Amino acid sequence: MAKAVFTTKVDPAYDDLPEQRYHFPRTYLNAARGALGDWIVYYEPRRSTAHLSSSGGRQSYFATARLVDIQPDPARADHYYGYVRDYLEFDTPVPFREGSFYYERNLQKADGTTNKGRFGRAIRSIRDAEYHLILQAGFSDLAQAGWRIMERDPVETERRIVEQISRRPFRDRAFSTAVRAAYDNTCAVTGLRIINGGGRPEVQAAHIKPVAESGPDSMRNGLALSGTAHWMFDRGLISVTDDYTLLLREGAIPGHFFRIISEDRRLKVPESPALRPHPTFLEYHREHVFRIHA
């Protein structure tokens, strides 16, 4: 097994849903098989779509996951799906380089410039030490713990990091930090931004598809909500259409609540499309949480 970087765009040409699957042609099959059973890092390139003129991508590593299966695409010859579990986004996206330092050594030529040929590969293997450094840069909890690569005991380093990012408390903190930052600590339903006397935001991070139903710890599966809106959302009193229109079960919602939501009854979402709720998760909430309470 070997760790790898998987590249995916905001609006991919392939059938990617990074939280669950990665779609790729036969060209990368051996590289993907090399990472099977191990951890991967997702990278978002400069181009946000398949169009050569597109831009707006973060040019950053933004999440990690464990590659657990590879299956042929039943509808498209010579294409495959890589299926992942334990997807978790970084609370801070990590640029592929900082000054002259490259997180992937193979991306840097001997003269210090970027190896564009290597960079252009959608799947590329990385060393364990490189993976660990990316995670430390992406997760503030790991950075604050002061972890460093222990060259004399890489197995112990690997065990500790995997154990940490697999724990529910760590994942909850990372998810909450990322979602609240994406929404600027503002409730997506009411538009209220309340900071308490201790300087802590009152807004909470809510999963659209619940964790208990295999919902991923992804910003696209998250909403920043006030405590009241969170309670209503989890109990199917509120839901959201794919164009971010609020669905409200008016007969079951206190009248005063309608006075604090926006007049157009639309969800307030981040400017970046990469951070907005994904239709897959919104549909799940409408069908399995909102509808069953109708």
C-alpha positions in Angstrom: 0.0 0.0 0.0 1.0 3.6 -0.6 -0.6 6.9 0.1 -1.7 9.0 -2.9 -3.0 12.4 -4.0 -6.3 12.4 -5.9 -7.1 15.5 -7.9 -10.7 16.7 -8.3 -12.2 19.9 -9.5 -15.1 21.9 -8.0 -17.2 20.9 -11.1 -15.5 17.7 -12.2 -15.7 16.3 -15.7 -15.8 12.8 -14.1 -18.5 11.4 -11.8 -16.6 12.4 -8.6 -18.3 12.8 -5.2 -15.1 13.0 -3.1 -17.0 12.3 0.1 -17.9 8.9 -1.3 -16.3 8.1 -4.6 -13.6 9.1 -7.2 -14.1 8.4 -10.9 -11.0 7.8 -13.1 -9.9 6.3 -16.4 -7.8 3.1 -16.8 -4.7 5.3 -17.1 -4.6 5.7 -13.4 -5.7 2.2 -12.4 -2.3 0.9 -11.2 -1.7 4.1 -9.2 -5.1 3.8 -7.6 -4.6 0.1 -6.8 -1.3 1.1 -5.1 -3.2 3.2 -2.6 -6.0 0.7 -2.0 -6.5 0.2 1.8 -4.4 3.3 2.6 -5.1 7.0 3.1 -5.4 9.5 0.3 -5.4 13.3 0.1 -7.7 15.3 -2.2 -6.2 18.2 -4.1 -8.2 20.9 -5.9 -6.4 22.4 -8.9 -6.5 25.9 -10.3 -9.1 25.0 -12.9 -12.5 24.7 -11.3 -14.1 22.9 -14.3 -12.9 20.9 -17.2 -12.7 24.0 -19.4 -9.1 25.1 -20.1 -10.0 28.7 -19.5 -11.6 28.1 -16.1 -10.1 29.3 -12.8 -11.1 29.8 -9.2 -9.8 26.5 -7.8 -8.1 26.7 -4.5 -4.8 25.0 -5.6 -4.8 23.3 -2.2 -5.0 19.9 -0.5 -8.4 20.0 1.2 -9.4 16.6 2.6 -8.2 13.1 3.5 -10.0 9.8 3.2 -9.3 6.1 3.2 -9.5 4.2 -0.2 -11.4 1.0 0.5 -12.5 -0.4 -2.8 -12.1 0.0 -6.6 -14.8 -1.2 -9.0 -15.2 -0.9 -12.8 -17.7 1.7 -14.0 -20.6 -0.4 -15.3 -21.7 2.4 -17.7 -18.4 3.5 -19.1 -15.7 1.3 -20.6 -12.2 1.6 -19.2 -13.3 3.7 -16.3 -13.3 2.9 -12.6 -14.7 4.1 -9.3 -12.6 4.3 -6.1 -14.8 4.2 -3.0 -13.7 5.9 0.2 -14.6 6.0 3.9 -13.6 8.2 6.8 -13.6 11.4 4.6 -12.6 14.4 6.6 -11.9 18.0 5.3 -9.1 20.1 6.7 -10.0 23.1 8.7 -7.3 24.9 6.7 -6.7 24.1 3.0 -3.0 23.5 2.4 -1.3 25.0 -0.7 0.8 22.7 -2.7 3.8 24.8 -2.0 4.8 27.5 0.5 7.5 29.7 -1.0 10.2 27.2 -2.2 8.8 24.4 0.0 6.8 21.7 -1.8 4.8 19.2 0.2 5.3 16.7 -2.6 9.0 16.5 -3.3 8.4 15.1 -6.8 6.6 18.3 -7.8 9.8 20.2 -7.6 12.5 20.0 -10.3 16.2 20.2 -9.5 16.2 23.8 -10.6 13.4 24.7 -8.1 10.6 25.0 -10.6 7.4 23.0 -10.6 7.4 19.7 -12.4 4.3 20.3 -14.5 4.3 16.8 -16.0 4.1 15.2 -12.5 1.6 17.9 -11.4 -0.7 17.1 -14.3 -1.2 13.5 -13.1 -4.7 13.2 -11.5 -3.5 10.4 -9.2 0.1 10.4 -7.8 1.7 8.5 -5.0 3.2 10.3 -2.0 5.5 9.4 0.9 4.1 8.8 4.3 6.1 11.7 5.7 4.6 14.0 3.0 1.1 12.8 3.9 1.8 13.5 7.6 3.1 17.0 7.0 0.0 17.9 4.9 -2.3 16.7 7.7 -0.4 18.7 10.3 -0.8 21.8 8.1 -4.5 21.1 7.5 -5.7 20.3 11.0 -5.0 22.9 13.7 -5.5 20.3 16.4 -2.5 18.3 15.0 -0.4 21.4 14.6 -1.1 22.5 18.1 -0.2 19.1 19.5 3.3 19.8 18.2 3.6 16.5 16.3 6.6 16.1 14.1 7.6 13.3 11.8 9.5 10.8 13.9 12.0 9.4 11.3 13.2 6.7 13.8 9.7 5.4 14.3 7.4 6.1 11.3 5.1 3.2 12.2 4.3 4.8 15.6 3.8 8.2 13.8 1.3 6.5 11.4 -0.6 4.8 14.2 -0.9 7.9 16.2 -2.1 10.1 13.3 -4.6 7.5 12.0 -5.9 6.9 15.5 -6.4 10.7 16.0 -8.2 11.5 12.8 -10.5 8.4 13.2 -11.8 9.5 16.6 -15.2 11.1 16.7 -14.3 14.0 19.0 -11.5 15.0 16.7 -13.7 14.7 13.6 -16.5 16.7 15.3 -14.1 19.5 16.1 -12.6 19.6 12.6 -16.0 19.5 11.0 -17.4 22.3 13.3 -14.3 24.5 12.7 -14.5 24.2 9.0 -18.3 24.7 8.7 -18.4 27.7 11.0 -15.5 29.3 9.2 -17.1 28.7 5.8 -20.3 30.5 7.0 -18.5 33.2 8.9 -20.2 32.0 12.1 -23.5 33.0 10.6 -26.7 31.0 10.7 -27.6 29.9 7.2 -31.4 30.0 7.9 -31.8 33.2 10.0 -28.7 35.2 8.9 -27.9 35.9 12.5 -24.3 36.1 13.7 -24.1 36.0 17.5 -20.9 35.9 19.5 -21.3 35.3 23.2 -19.6 37.2 26.0 -16.6 34.8 25.9 -16.0 35.5 22.2 -17.4 32.2 21.1 -19.9 32.0 18.2 -23.3 30.7 19.1 -23.8 29.0 15.7 -23.5 25.2 15.4 -22.3 22.9 12.7 -25.1 20.6 11.5 -24.8 17.5 9.3 -27.3 17.5 6.4 -27.1 13.7 6.0 -26.7 12.5 9.6 -23.5 10.7 10.7 -25.6 7.8 11.9 -26.7 7.3 8.3 -23.1 7.5 7.0 -23.2 11.2 6.3 -19.6 12.5 5.7 -17.8 15.1 7.7 -17.8 17.4 4.7 -18.6 21.1 4.4 -20.9 20.2 1.5 -22.7 18.0 4.0 -22.8 20.8 6.6 -24.7 23.9 7.5 -24.0 26.5 10.1 -27.2 26.9 12.1 -28.4 28.5 15.3 -29.4 26.2 18.1 -33.1 26.5 17.3 -32.7 26.1 13.6 -30.4 23.1 14.2 -33.0 21.4 16.3 -35.7 22.1 13.7 -33.5 20.9 10.8 -32.6 17.6 12.6 -36.3 16.9 13.3 -37.5 17.5 9.8 -39.3 20.8 10.4 -36.9 22.6 8.0 -35.3 21.4 4.8 -33.7 22.9 1.6 -34.2 22.6 -2.1 -31.3 22.2 -4.6 -31.5 25.9 -5.3 -31.3 26.7 -1.6 -34.9 27.6 -1.1 -36.1 26.9 2.5 -38.8 24.3 3.0 -40.7 25.0 6.2 -43.3 22.9 7.9 -45.4 25.9 8.7 -48.1 24.2 10.8 -45.4 22.8 13.2 -43.1 25.9 13.5 -43.7 28.6 16.0 -45.0 31.8 14.3 -42.2 34.0 15.7 -39.6 32.0 13.9 -40.8 33.2 10.6 -40.0 36.8 11.6 -36.3 36.1 11.9 -35.7 34.3 8.6 -35.0 36.2 5.3 -38.0 37.5 3.4 -37.0 35.5 0.3 -36.8 32.3 2.4 -33.5 31.3 0.9 -30.6 29.7 2.6 -27.5 31.9 3.0 -24.6 30.0 1.6 -20.8 30.6 1.1 -19.6 32.4 -2.0 -17.4 29.6 -3.0 -19.3 26.8 -4.8 -16.9 24.3 -3.3 -18.3 25.0 0.2 -22.0 25.0 -0.6 -24.4 22.2 0.3 -24.3 19.4 -2.3 -27.6 18.3 -4.0 -26.9 14.6 -3.0 -27.0 15.4 0.7 -29.9 17.9 0.4 -32.0 15.3 -1.4 -31.3 12.8 1.3 -32.5 15.2 4.0 -35.7 16.0 2.0 -36.5 12.4 1.4 -35.4 10.8 4.6 -35.8 13.5 7.3 -38.2 16.1 6.1 -40.6 13.9 4.2 -41.1 11.3 6.9 -42.3 14.0 9.3 -44.9 15.3 6.8 
